[in-house]
Amino acid sequence: MDEIFKQYGATIITVLAIIAVIGIMKLVIGSDTGSIVYKAFSDLIQGFYSSAGGGMPGA
C-alpha cells in the first residue's frame, strides 16, 4: 500500500480534487429551475426586459 502511494499519490490527489470541483459545480449550478445560477440568470433577463419597457422603440 505504501508503494502505491509513493508512486501514484500525486495522481490520486489530483483525481480527488477534480471530482470535488465537479461536485461543487454541480451543486451550485444544478440541473433544474431551482438552482442558484438559473435563478440569478432568470432575474437578470426579467430585469432587463422590464427596464427596456417591454418593446422596441418605434414598433
Buried (B, 14 or more C-beta within 10 A) or exposed (E): EEEEEEEEEEEEEEEEEEEEEEEEEEEEEBEEEEBEEBEEEEEEEEEEEEEEEEEEEEE
